[in-house]
Amino acid sequence: MTFPYLLTLIVFSPLLGILVLAFTPKTKESAIKLIGVLATIPALILTLYLYIAFQLGAKLSDFAEKVSWMQFANPEVFNSVYSVNYELRADGFSILMLVLTALLSTLAAIASIHIKKEWKGYFILFLLLQIGMFGVFAAGNLILFFIFFEITLIPTFFLIGKWGYAEKEKAALSFLIYNGIGSAILLIVIMFLFAKIGTTNIEALMSILSNKAILSESTKMTLLIALIIAFGVKLPIFPLHSWMVRVHVEAPPSIVMLHAGILLKIGAYGLIKFGIGFFPEQFQSLATWIAILGVINLLYGAFLALIQTDFKKVLAYSSISHMGIVLIGLGAINSAGVQGAIFQVVSHGLLAALLFWLVSIFYQRYETTKLAELGGMARAMPVTAGFLLVGALGSLGLPGMSGFIAEFMSFLGLFKSMPILAAVGCLGIILTAVYLLRAVLSITFGEGKTTNKVKDMETIEKIPAVILVCLIVAIGVYPDLIASGLTNTIETIVIGLGG
């Protein structure tokens, strides 16, 4: 059974919503809101179809697309021709990321009910961002990957700078500068590989670069370090993290749901697909340093989250800490560690989306996210407080929830290869429980300064929260829900690492 142009339909399905919005008068706010949410539904349906078809045994080659696109040089004059094709492809990891992107995009669109102004421009940029995210995970060559990677930067910059909070312009500029530098480094690596090898096809590059005679060992190491820096900005890896804290604090929560849930994960995706995929031997030689960086991220983020007085900053530093678990899993360079890293990518995406959706609800009621001013929520908003507790327990790794599986597998992998470093990293797990429970107890049972009567979550606000909690628990109870599709991906990675 074939699936013609399914990936293209997924990637560009939000264009329909953009076109409809372009011809919708900006005064019709209700219609714009409805169109904005509905425009994310086709991609969600198509990605779920893709995931189910894959789980039922459809071949990955059935999803591949290739069309001649650009050609450089004349074969009659030059001995070689450099060509770039329009190529989309999927594997177990990318299919999982496409489903996660589609799901969080729909939930973030629903969460956008708290946006107060200029709905039309907001949703046009929102849907453009969705196209970029889909394209990143479906791209079959590096040029296409880079184009979609850049597409994500433009709408994110404007969504932060226009619809954010007090220091939104500074946050947007910081985002653009850091990610622009990372993009420039990535482009240099891509152009070098294109010039030297003559192709940007991802599968072809993995095969060709396995030949030791193609590039020298020092060149491969230099390219790998450049990729680690480029994607380390996105992840982020300490000390390339300061921009991310500003974005988490100043961007509208609906956009932070996508930023923390998906955009940060592009960094992890790039390290796994290109860092390990292209240069497995060099990555293995840097494995100890990768794991050390992971432990630093984990501890640094946890310590700073522990002393914050604003809940958004607690979650921002928590994201830095949890991305350290991804690095720990990758640094373990074994199947358990890599699987744990991928689980952490998915788990943190769901948990971060849930917690920042709750942040949006807090701010809507109290106009603050200061811990000292949010006390007594268990009495005033018991349902919201309950979801907050669930999100915190998932983030600290309670058994039966997705966070536990991710942390367990990552540390299992690291204990196999670097037990002393893993033991040190376990301190970060303890600190995670401390800072999350401190924040939750302060919000739910503390004495808040706000005495106004507030409404608990409304029905439409419960929809994203219920869906996210169900998925967090489902993955925690039945990890094979996502693990079954990752077998071939993890085997390929481990074989490349010599395992």
ROTIKOL-458505 format. One line per 4 residues: number of its first residue (from 1); for each residue z negated, x negated, y negated of C-alpha. Coordinates in steps of 0.25 Angstrom, whole numbers. Example, Ala and Ser with C-alpha at 12.3 -4.5 7.8 and 13.67 -1.06 7.14 Angstrom:
<lotis>
1> -31,-49,18 ~ -29,-55,4
</lotis>
This chain:
<lotis>
1> 0,0,0 ~ 4,-6,-14 ~ -3,-4,-27 ~ 8,-6,-38
5> 3,-10,-51 ~ -11,-5,-49 ~ -17,-17,-56 ~ -8,-15,-68
9> -12,0,-69 ~ -27,-5,-68 ~ -25,-15,-79 ~ -17,-7,-89
13> -22,7,-86 ~ -31,6,-99 ~ -18,5,-107 ~ -16,20,-105
17> -29,23,-112 ~ -26,13,-123 ~ -12,21,-126 ~ -19,34,-126
21> -30,29,-135 ~ -19,23,-144 ~ -14,37,-147 ~ -27,44,-148
25> -32,47,-162 ~ -45,39,-165 ~ -52,52,-170 ~ -52,58,-156
29> -64,50,-151 ~ -67,59,-139 ~ -53,58,-134 ~ -53,42,-136
33> -66,41,-128 ~ -61,49,-116 ~ -48,41,-116 ~ -55,28,-117
37> -63,32,-104 ~ -52,38,-97 ~ -43,26,-99 ~ -52,18,-90
41> -52,27,-78 ~ -37,24,-73 ~ -41,9,-71 ~ -54,13,-64
45> -47,22,-54 ~ -36,12,-52 ~ -46,0,-50 ~ -54,9,-40
49> -41,12,-32 ~ -38,-3,-32 ~ -52,-6,-27 ~ -52,5,-16
53> -38,0,-12 ~ -42,-14,-11 ~ -55,-10,-3 ~ -46,-2,7
57> -38,-14,10 ~ -26,-15,0 ~ -20,-28,-1 ~ -22,-36,-14
61> -8,-39,-15 ~ -5,-24,-16 ~ -12,-25,-30 ~ -4,-37,-35
65> 6,-36,-46 ~ 16,-46,-51 ~ 27,-45,-62 ~ 35,-56,-68
69> 30,-57,-83 ~ 32,-70,-90 ~ 40,-83,-87 ~ 39,-96,-94
73> 50,-107,-93 ~ 65,-106,-88 ~ 66,-110,-73 ~ 80,-116,-77
77> 74,-126,-86 ~ 60,-128,-80 ~ 56,-131,-66 ~ 45,-121,-67
81> 43,-107,-72 ~ 30,-102,-77 ~ 29,-87,-75 ~ 17,-77,-78
85> 18,-64,-70 ~ 11,-51,-72 ~ 1,-52,-60 ~ -10,-43,-57
89> -18,-44,-44 ~ -31,-40,-38 ~ -42,-46,-28 ~ -55,-41,-24
93> -62,-47,-36 ~ -52,-42,-46 ~ -52,-28,-40 ~ -67,-27,-41
97> -66,-32,-56 ~ -55,-22,-59 ~ -64,-10,-54 ~ -76,-15,-61
101> -68,-16,-74 ~ -62,-2,-72 ~ -76,4,-69 ~ -83,-3,-81
105> -72,0,-91 ~ -73,15,-87 ~ -88,15,-89 ~ -87,6,-102
109> -77,17,-107 ~ -88,28,-104 ~ -99,19,-111 ~ -90,18,-123
113> -95,32,-127 ~ -105,24,-136 ~ -94,17,-144 ~ -95,24,-158
117> -82,21,-165 ~ -67,19,-164 ~ -66,24,-150 ~ -51,22,-150
121> -50,7,-153 ~ -62,5,-143 ~ -56,11,-131 ~ -42,5,-134
125> -49,-9,-134 ~ -58,-5,-122 ~ -46,-1,-113 ~ -39,-14,-117
129> -51,-22,-113 ~ -50,-15,-100 ~ -35,-19,-98 ~ -39,-33,-100
133> -51,-33,-90 ~ -42,-27,-79 ~ -31,-37,-82 ~ -41,-49,-80
137> -45,-44,-66 ~ -31,-40,-62 ~ -23,-52,-67 ~ -15,-60,-57
141> -12,-72,-66 ~ -20,-80,-76 ~ -11,-76,-88 ~ -13,-62,-85
145> -28,-64,-83 ~ -28,-71,-97 ~ -21,-60,-104 ~ -30,-49,-99
149> -42,-59,-101 ~ -38,-60,-116 ~ -36,-45,-117 ~ -50,-42,-114
153> -55,-51,-126 ~ -47,-43,-136 ~ -53,-29,-134 ~ -67,-35,-131
157> -67,-42,-144 ~ -64,-29,-152 ~ -73,-20,-144 ~ -85,-29,-147
161> -81,-32,-161 ~ -78,-18,-165 ~ -88,-9,-157 ~ -100,-19,-155
165> -113,-20,-162 ~ -118,-27,-174 ~ -113,-41,-171 ~ -101,-36,-163
169> -91,-45,-171 ~ -98,-58,-168 ~ -99,-54,-153 ~ -84,-51,-153
173> -81,-64,-159 ~ -90,-72,-150 ~ -83,-64,-138 ~ -69,-68,-143
177> -72,-83,-146 ~ -79,-86,-133 ~ -69,-78,-124 ~ -58,-83,-132
181> -62,-97,-129 ~ -63,-94,-114 ~ -49,-87,-115 ~ -43,-100,-121
185> -49,-109,-110 ~ -44,-99,-99 ~ -30,-99,-105 ~ -30,-114,-105
189> -33,-114,-90 ~ -22,-104,-87 ~ -12,-111,-95 ~ -15,-124,-88
193> -14,-118,-75 ~ -1,-111,-78 ~ 5,-124,-84 ~ 1,-132,-72
197> 3,-122,-60 ~ 14,-113,-66 ~ 7,-100,-62 ~ -5,-91,-67
201> -5,-82,-54 ~ -20,-82,-50 ~ -17,-82,-35 ~ -7,-93,-36
205> -16,-102,-45 ~ -27,-101,-34 ~ -17,-105,-24 ~ -11,-117,-32
209> -24,-122,-38 ~ -29,-124,-23 ~ -19,-135,-22 ~ -27,-147,-27
213> -15,-155,-31 ~ -11,-144,-42 ~ -22,-148,-52 ~ -31,-160,-52
217> -46,-157,-49 ~ -50,-161,-63 ~ -40,-151,-69 ~ -45,-140,-60
221> -59,-142,-64 ~ -56,-142,-79 ~ -48,-129,-77 ~ -60,-123,-69
225> -70,-127,-80 ~ -61,-121,-90 ~ -61,-108,-82 ~ -76,-108,-81
229> -77,-109,-96 ~ -67,-98,-99 ~ -73,-88,-89 ~ -87,-93,-92
233> -85,-88,-106 ~ -82,-74,-101 ~ -93,-74,-90 ~ -101,-80,-98
237> -106,-93,-93 ~ -118,-100,-101 ~ -116,-105,-112 ~ -103,-97,-115
241> -111,-84,-116 ~ -116,-81,-130 ~ -104,-72,-133 ~ -107,-63,-122
245> -121,-60,-127 ~ -115,-56,-140 ~ -105,-47,-134 ~ -115,-40,-125
249> -124,-37,-137 ~ -114,-33,-147 ~ -102,-26,-139 ~ -103,-11,-137
253> -109,-9,-123 ~ -97,-2,-117 ~ -89,-15,-120 ~ -101,-24,-114
257> -100,-16,-102 ~ -86,-21,-100 ~ -89,-35,-106 ~ -101,-37,-97
261> -95,-30,-85 ~ -81,-35,-85 ~ -77,-45,-95 ~ -88,-55,-92
265> -84,-54,-77 ~ -70,-59,-81 ~ -77,-73,-82 ~ -82,-72,-68
269> -69,-67,-63 ~ -62,-78,-69 ~ -71,-89,-63 ~ -70,-83,-49
273> -55,-80,-49 ~ -50,-92,-57 ~ -61,-102,-57 ~ -64,-102,-42
277> -50,-96,-39 ~ -43,-108,-45 ~ -52,-119,-44 ~ -62,-117,-32
281> -64,-131,-29 ~ -68,-135,-44 ~ -76,-122,-45 ~ -84,-127,-33
285> -87,-140,-39 ~ -92,-133,-51 ~ -100,-123,-43 ~ -114,-129,-46
289> -111,-128,-61 ~ -106,-114,-60 ~ -119,-110,-53 ~ -127,-117,-63
293> -120,-110,-74 ~ -123,-97,-67 ~ -138,-100,-66 ~ -138,-104,-80
297> -131,-91,-84 ~ -141,-83,-75 ~ -154,-89,-81 ~ -149,-91,-95
301> -145,-76,-96 ~ -157,-71,-89 ~ -167,-79,-98 ~ -160,-75,-111
305> -159,-60,-106 ~ -174,-61,-104 ~ -178,-63,-119 ~ -168,-53,-125
309> -173,-41,-133 ~ -160,-34,-133 ~ -155,-27,-120 ~ -140,-31,-123
313> -144,-45,-124 ~ -152,-44,-111 ~ -139,-39,-104 ~ -130,-50,-111
317> -139,-61,-106 ~ -140,-54,-93 ~ -125,-54,-91 ~ -125,-69,-94
321> -136,-71,-83 ~ -128,-62,-73 ~ -115,-69,-75 ~ -123,-82,-70
325> -124,-75,-57 ~ -109,-75,-56 ~ -108,-90,-59 ~ -119,-92,-48
329> -111,-84,-38 ~ -98,-92,-41 ~ -106,-105,-41 ~ -111,-103,-27
333> -96,-105,-23 ~ -98,-96,-10 ~ -95,-82,-6 ~ -108,-76,-9
337> -109,-82,-23 ~ -95,-78,-26 ~ -97,-64,-21 ~ -110,-63,-29
341> -103,-68,-42 ~ -92,-57,-40 ~ -103,-46,-37 ~ -110,-51,-50
345> -98,-49,-58 ~ -97,-34,-53 ~ -112,-31,-53 ~ -114,-37,-67
349> -102,-29,-72 ~ -108,-16,-67 ~ -123,-19,-72 ~ -119,-24,-86
353> -110,-12,-88 ~ -122,-3,-84 ~ -132,-10,-93 ~ -123,-11,-105
357> -120,4,-104 ~ -135,6,-104 ~ -135,-3,-117 ~ -125,6,-123
361> -134,18,-120 ~ -146,11,-126 ~ -139,8,-139 ~ -133,22,-140
365> -148,28,-140 ~ -156,17,-147 ~ -146,9,-155 ~ -153,-4,-149
369> -154,-12,-137 ~ -166,-20,-140 ~ -176,-19,-129 ~ -188,-16,-137
373> -181,-4,-143 ~ -176,2,-130 ~ -190,4,-124 ~ -194,17,-117
377> -180,20,-111 ~ -186,25,-98 ~ -192,36,-105 ~ -181,39,-115
381> -169,37,-107 ~ -173,36,-92 ~ -159,37,-86 ~ -154,26,-95
385> -166,17,-91 ~ -164,20,-77 ~ -150,15,-78 ~ -155,3,-85
389> -165,-1,-74 ~ -154,0,-64 ~ -145,-9,-72 ~ -156,-19,-74
393> -159,-19,-59 ~ -145,-21,-55 ~ -144,-33,-65 ~ -156,-40,-59
397> -151,-39,-45 ~ -159,-27,-38 ~ -155,-26,-24 ~ -145,-14,-22
401> -138,-16,-35 ~ -126,-25,-38 ~ -133,-36,-45 ~ -141,-39,-33
405> -129,-42,-24 ~ -122,-50,-35 ~ -135,-59,-37 ~ -138,-60,-22
409> -124,-65,-18 ~ -123,-75,-30 ~ -136,-81,-27 ~ -134,-81,-12
413> -121,-89,-15 ~ -128,-99,-24 ~ -140,-101,-15 ~ -130,-105,-4
417> -124,-116,-12 ~ -135,-119,-23 ~ -148,-114,-19 ~ -156,-121,-30
421> -148,-116,-41 ~ -148,-102,-35 ~ -163,-103,-35 ~ -163,-106,-50
425> -154,-95,-52 ~ -163,-85,-46 ~ -172,-86,-58 ~ -161,-79,-66
429> -162,-67,-56 ~ -177,-66,-59 ~ -175,-67,-74 ~ -164,-56,-73
433> -174,-46,-67 ~ -184,-50,-78 ~ -175,-48,-90 ~ -169,-36,-85
437> -182,-29,-81 ~ -188,-33,-95 ~ -176,-27,-102 ~ -176,-14,-94
441> -191,-12,-94 ~ -191,-14,-109 ~ -180,-4,-111 ~ -186,6,-102
445> -201,6,-103 ~ -203,-2,-116 ~ -208,4,-129 ~ -195,6,-137
449> -195,7,-152 ~ -185,19,-152 ~ -191,32,-151 ~ -179,41,-153
453> -176,51,-142 ~ -164,46,-134 ~ -155,53,-124 ~ -154,47,-110
457> -140,43,-104 ~ -130,54,-106 ~ -121,58,-94 ~ -109,50,-99
461> -118,38,-100 ~ -123,39,-86 ~ -109,38,-80 ~ -107,23,-82
465> -121,20,-78 ~ -121,28,-65 ~ -108,22,-61 ~ -112,8,-64
469> -126,10,-57 ~ -119,16,-44 ~ -110,4,-43 ~ -121,-6,-46
473> -129,0,-34 ~ -117,2,-25 ~ -113,-13,-26 ~ -128,-17,-24
477> -129,-8,-11 ~ -115,-10,-6 ~ -110,-23,-11 ~ -98,-23,-2
481> -92,-12,-12 ~ -87,-24,-19 ~ -89,-36,-10 ~ -78,-31,0
485> -67,-33,-10 ~ -71,-47,-13 ~ -70,-53,0 ~ -57,-59,-1
489> -60,-64,-15 ~ -72,-71,-12 ~ -66,-77,1 ~ -55,-83,-8
493> -65,-89,-18 ~ -74,-95,-7 ~ -62,-101,1 ~ -57,-107,-12
497> -71,-113,-14 ~ -70,-119,0 ~ -79,-109,6
</lotis>
